[in-house]
């Protein structure tokens, strides 16, 4: 199938004051995505950031990045949540930072997720689910991540994995990976990464002050994302007949967030979790430095391009431990 159309608005040559392009001996290009420039909304019960266009936030420069479609950082108030809604042809995973998130779906799954849990819903031909904070006292803070599928028409499925803080301490741990990748189990509950029907691999790390981890960019192996209808949560209009999953069709935008250099063969995205609290201004809290060139803080992200085999060094240059997500994206 054809590759996504590329937007040139955020090319490495961009002169925007909030974005910069860097290169090193490995020909890696790094373009920051600053936290204060993300979409955000405070609905009272929900405080949320959108790294890519979602719901009422739309920016033609940030529609998706390869297979990565949605990266929302959500805080849901006690006893609140997302009511039953449908998804189809989306790979949806939740990364729990703090608090509790109750998940129910039309497959009969019911689970309360806590810190360290990664829950993945492969929506396939259609699924209904709800996400709710069962606590009466504490908010839940989690990352809601959507990827476009590399295959279509599969049966919906549900997976849960758990990773302790010790497992992630000062190392990159693979928590989500393509279902066909080596070492990936397709059991609903197991060790190792959750299986995703998409060209997205997600690593997580708790990086201590002055410590470093290195991410190696690997060659592309999957086709371009399938063009599919948008899922209904973004339009806030959940359907009412669970027996016939149907999703409100919306235009699918197949553009990447920025233009890679001509010799680039791989994409990564780095996100620093906003652990110190909801903040719509310039990023505060923990900081990391990428390849001794670009420094980003809590809530910030960075688009990374490089040749296969190029290495991205990530160093904690602050005082506090930082929690980071590193995506390897087709």
For each residue, the residues with C-beta under 8 A, 3 or more apart:
1: 223 224 226 227
2: 224
3: 224
4: 64 66 224 225 254 255 256
5: 254 255
6: 255 256 259 260
7: 10 60 61 63 255 256 257 258 259
8: 11 259
9: 14 60 61 258
10: 7 14 16 19 31 61 62 257 258 259 303
11: 8 14 258 259
12: 21 29 31 258 259 261
13: 21
14: 9 10 11 19 21 31
15:
16: 10 19
17:
18: 32 34 37
19: 10 14 16 31 32 33 34
20: 31 32 294
21: 12 13 14 29 30 31
22: 28 29 30 290 291 293 294
23: 27 28 29
24: 27 28 291 292 293
25:
26: 291 306 307 310 311
27: 23 24 261 263 264 306 307 310
28: 22 23 24 217 291 304 305 306 310 311 312
29: 12 21 22 23 260 261 264 304 305 306
30: 21 22 290 291 293 294 302 303 304
31: 10 12 14 19 20 21 258 302 303 304
32: 18 19 20 294 296 300 301 302 303
33: 19 37 38 51 62 257 300 301 302 303
34: 18 19 37 38 282 283 296 300
35: 38 49 274 279 282 283 297 298 299 300 301
36: 280 281 282 283 299
37: 18 33 34
38: 33 34 35 49 50 51 299
39: 49 50 51 53 54 56 57 59
40: 47 48 49 50 57 280
41: 46 47 48 55 56 57
42: 46 47 278
43: 46 47 48
44: 77
45: 76 77 80
46: 41 42 43 74 75 76 77 80
47: 40 41 42 43 74 75 278
48: 40 41 43 72 73 74 75
49: 35 38 39 40 72 73 74 274 299
50: 38 39 40 53 54 55 57 70 71 72
51: 33 38 39 62 71 72 73 271 301
52: 62 63 64 65 68 69 70 71 257
53: 39 50 57 58 59 60 62 63 253
54: 39 50 57 70 72 234
55: 41 50 234 235 236
56: 39 41
57: 39 40 41 50 53 54
58: 53
59: 39 53 62 63
60: 7 9 53 63 255
61: 7 9 10 257 258
62: 10 33 51 52 53 59 257
63: 7 52 53 59 60 253 254 255 256 257
64: 4 52 67 68 69 148 225 253 254 255 256 257
65: 52 68 256 257 267 269 303 329
66: 4 199 200 225 256 267 329 330
67: 64 147 148 150 198 199 200 222 225 329 330
68: 52 64 65 71 145 147 200 269 327 329
69: 52 64 90 146 147 148 225
70: 50 52 54 144 145 146 234
71: 50 51 52 68 143 144 145 269 271 301
72: 48 49 50 51 54 143 144 145
73: 48 49 51 141 143 273 274 299
74: 46 47 48 49 140 141 142 143 144
75: 46 47 48 139 140 141 278
76: 45 46 80 81 82 99 101 131 132 133 139 140 142
77: 44 45 46 80 133 139
78: 133 135 136 137 138 139
79: 133 134 135 136
80: 45 46 76 77 132 133
81: 76 102 130 131 132 133
82: 76 85 130 131 132 233
83: 130 238
84: 104 128 129 130 238 242
85: 82 128 129 130 231 232 233 238 239
86: 126 127 128 231 232 238 239 245 246 247
87: 90 92 121 123 126 127 129 231 232 233 247
88: 123 124 125 126 127 228 229 231 245 246 247
89: 123 124 125 148 149 152 226 228 229
90: 69 87 123 146 147 148 149 228 231
91: 120 121 122 123 146 147 148 149 196 197 198 200
92: 87 120 121 123 144 145 146 147 231
93: 118 119 120 121 145 147 176 194 196 202
94: 101 103 113 117 118 119 120 131 142 143 144 145
95: 118 142 143 145 175 202 204 325
96: 99 101 113 114 115 116 117 118 119 140 141 142
97: 115 141 142 143 273 275 323
98: 115 138 140 141
99: 76 96 114 115 133 135 138 139 140 141 142
100: 112 113 114 133 134 135 138 140
101: 76 94 96 112 113 114 119 131 132 133 140 142
102: 81 110 111 112 113 130 131 132 133 134
103: 94 109 110 111 112 113 119 129 130 131
104: 84 109 110 129 130 132
105: 108 109 121 127 128 129 130 158
106: 127 128 129 156 242 245
107: 127 156 157 158
108: 105
109: 103 104 105 158
110: 102 103 104
111: 102 103 119 160
112: 100 101 102 103 134
113: 94 96 100 101 102 103 117 119 142 160
114: 96 99 100 101 117
115: 96 97 98 99 165
116: 96 162 163 164 165
117: 94 96 113 114 160 161 162
118: 93 94 95 96 160 161 162 163 175 176 194
119: 93 94 96 101 103 111 113 158 159 160 194
120: 91 92 93 94 158 159 160 161 176 194 195 196
121: 87 91 92 93 105 127 129 156 157 158 159
122: 91 149 154 156 157 158 159 195 196 197
123: 87 88 89 90 91 92 126 127 156 231
124: 88 89 127 149 153 154 155 156 157 197
125: 88 89 153 154 155 156 245
126: 86 87 88 123 156 245 246 247
127: 86 87 88 105 106 107 121 123 124 156 245
128: 84 85 86 105 106 238 239 242 245
129: 84 85 87 103 104 105 106 121
130: 81 82 83 84 85 102 103 104 105
131: 76 81 82 94 101 102 103
132: 76 80 81 82 101 102 104
133: 76 77 78 79 80 81 99 100 101 102 139 140
134: 79 100 102 112
135: 78 79 99 100 138 139 140
136: 78 79
137: 78
138: 78 98 99 100 135
139: 75 76 77 78 99 133 135
140: 74 75 76 96 98 99 100 101 133 135
141: 73 74 75 96 97 98 99
142: 74 76 94 95 96 97 99 101 113
143: 71 72 73 74 94 95 97 271 273 325
144: 70 71 72 74 92 94
145: 68 70 71 72 92 93 94 95 202
146: 69 70 90 91 92 231
147: 67 68 69 90 91 92 93 196 198 199 200
148: 64 67 69 89 90 91 198 225 226 228
149: 89 90 91 122 124 152 154 197 198 225 226 228
150: 67 178 197 198 199 222 223 225 226 330
151: 154 197 226
152: 89 149 226 228
153: 124 125
154: 122 124 125 149 151 157 197
155: 124 125
156: 106 107 121 122 123 124 125 126 127
157: 107 121 122 124 154 188
158: 105 107 109 119 120 121 122 188
159: 119 120 121 122 186 187 188 189 194 195
160: 111 113 117 118 119 120 188 189 194
161: 117 118 120 175 189 190 191 192 193 194
162: 116 117 118
163: 116 118 167 168 173 175 204
164: 116 167 168
165: 115 116 168 169 206
166: 169
167: 163 164 171 173
168: 163 164 165 171 173 204 205 206 323
169: 165 166 206 208
170: 205 206 207 208 211 213
171: 167 168 205 213
172: 203 204 205 213 215 326
173: 163 167 168 203 204 205
174: 177 192 193 201 202 203
175: 95 118 161 163 193 194 202 203 204
176: 93 118 120 193 194 196 200 201 202
177: 174 181 183 184 193 194 195 196 201 202
178: 150 181 184 195 196 197 198 199 200 201 222
179: 184 186 195 196 197
180: 184
181: 177 178 184 193 201
182:
183: 177 192 193
184: 177 178 179 180 181 192 193 195
185: 190 191 192 195
186: 159 179 195
187: 159 190
188: 157 158 159 160
189: 159 160 161
190: 161 185 187
191: 161 185
192: 161 174 183 184 185
193: 161 174 175 176 177 181 183 184 201 202
194: 93 118 119 120 159 160 161 175 176 177
195: 120 122 159 177 178 179 184 185 186
196: 91 93 120 122 147 176 177 178 179 200
197: 91 122 124 149 150 151 154 178 179
198: 67 91 147 148 149 150 178 222 225 330
199: 66 67 147 150 178 220 221 222 225 329 330
200: 66 67 68 91 147 176 178 196 327 328 329 330
201: 174 176 177 178 181 193 327 328 329
202: 93 95 145 174 175 176 177 193 325 326 327 328
203: 172 173 174 175 215 325 326 327 328
204: 95 163 168 172 173 175 323 324 325 326
205: 168 170 171 172 173 213 314 323 324 326
206: 165 168 169 170 321 322 323
207: 170 211 212 213 288 314 316 321 322 323 324
208: 169 170 211 316 321
209: 316 318 319 320 321
210: 315 316 317
211: 170 207 208 315 316
212: 207 313 314 315 316
213: 170 171 172 205 207 313 314
214: 311 312 313 314
215: 172 203 268 311 312 314 326 328
216: 309 310 311 312
217: 28 265 266 268 304 306 307 308 309 310 311 312 328
218: 266 308 309 328
219: 265 266 308
220: 199 265 266 308 330
221: 199 330
222: 67 150 178 198 199 330
223: 1 150
224: 1 2 3 4 254 330
225: 4 64 66 67 69 148 149 150 198 199 254
226: 1 89 148 149 150 151 152
227: 1 252 254
228: 88 89 90 148 149 152 252
229: 88 89 247 248 249 250 252
230: 234 235 247 248 249 250 251 252
231: 85 86 87 88 90 92 123 146 234 247
232: 85 86 87 235 237 238 239 247 248
233: 82 85 87 236 238
234: 54 55 70 230 231 250
235: 55 230 232 248 250
236: 55 233
237: 232 248
238: 83 84 85 86 128 232 233
239: 85 86 128 232 242 245 246 247 248
240:
241: 244 246
242: 84 106 128 239 245
243:
244: 241
245: 86 88 106 125 126 127 128 239 242
246: 86 88 126 239 241
247: 86 87 88 126 229 230 231 232 239
248: 229 230 232 235 237 239
249: 229 230
250: 229 230 234 235
251: 230
252: 227 228 229 230
253: 53 63 64
254: 4 5 63 64 224 225 227
255: 4 5 6 7 60 63 64
256: 4 6 7 63 64 65 66 259 260 267
257: 7 10 33 52 61 62 63 64 65 303
258: 7 9 10 11 12 31 61 303
259: 6 7 8 10 11 12 256
260: 6 29 256 264 267 305
261: 12 27 29 264 305
262:
263: 27 307
264: 27 29 260 261 267 305 306 307
265: 217 219 220 306 307 308
266: 217 218 219 220 305 306 307 308 310 328
267: 65 66 256 260 264 303 304 305 328 329 330
268: 215 217 303 304 305 306 312 326 327 328 329
269: 65 68 71 301 302 303 304 326 327 329
270: 288 290 296 301 302 304 312 314 324 325 326 327
271: 51 71 143 300 301 324 325 326 327
272: 283 286 287 288 296 297 298 299 300 301 322 323 324
273: 73 97 143 298 322 323 324 325
274: 35 49 73 277 278 279 283 285 298 299
275: 97 285 286 298 322 323
276: 279 284 285 286 298 320
277: 274
278: 42 47 75 274
279: 35 274 276 283 284 298 299
280: 36 40
281: 36 284
282: 34 35 36
283: 34 35 36 272 274 279 296 297 298 299 300
284: 276 279 281 297 298
285: 274 275 276 297 298 318 320 322
286: 272 275 276 297 298 316 318 319 320 321 322
287: 272 295 296 297 298 316 317 318 322
288: 207 270 272 295 296 297 314 315 316 317 318 322 324
289: 292 293 294 295 314 315 317
290: 22 30 270 293 294 295 296 302 304 312 313 314
291: 22 24 26 28 30 294 312 313
292: 24 289 313 315
293: 22 24 30 289 290
294: 20 22 30 32 289 290 291 302
295: 287 288 289 290 317
296: 32 34 270 272 283 287 288 290 300 301 302
297: 35 272 283 284 285 286 287 288 300 318
298: 35 272 273 274 275 276 279 283 284 285 286 287 322
299: 35 36 38 49 73 272 274 279 283
300: 32 33 34 35 271 272 283 296 297
301: 32 33 35 51 71 269 270 271 272 296
302: 30 31 32 33 269 270 290 294 296
303: 10 30 31 32 33 65 257 258 267 268 269
304: 28 29 30 31 217 267 268 269 270 290 312
305: 28 29 260 261 264 266 267 268
306: 26 27 28 29 217 264 265 266 268 310 312
307: 26 27 217 263 264 265 266 310
308: 217 218 219 220 265 266
309: 216 217 218
310: 26 27 28 216 217 266 306 307
311: 26 28 214 215 216 217
312: 28 214 215 216 217 268 270 290 291 304 306 326
313: 212 213 214 290 291 292
314: 205 207 212 213 214 215 270 288 289 290 324 326
315: 210 211 212 288 289 292
316: 207 208 209 210 211 212 286 287 288 321 322
317: 210 287 288 289 295
318: 209 285 286 287 288 297 322
319: 209 286
320: 209 276 285 286
321: 206 207 208 209 286 316
322: 206 207 272 273 275 285 286 287 288 298 316 318
323: 97 168 204 205 206 207 272 273 275
324: 204 205 207 270 271 272 273 288 314
325: 95 143 202 203 204 270 271 273
326: 172 202 203 204 205 215 268 269 270 271 312 314
327: 68 200 201 202 203 268 269 270 271
328: 200 201 202 203 215 217 218 266 267 268
329: 65 66 67 68 199 200 201 267 268 269
330: 66 67 150 198 199 200 220 221 222 224 267
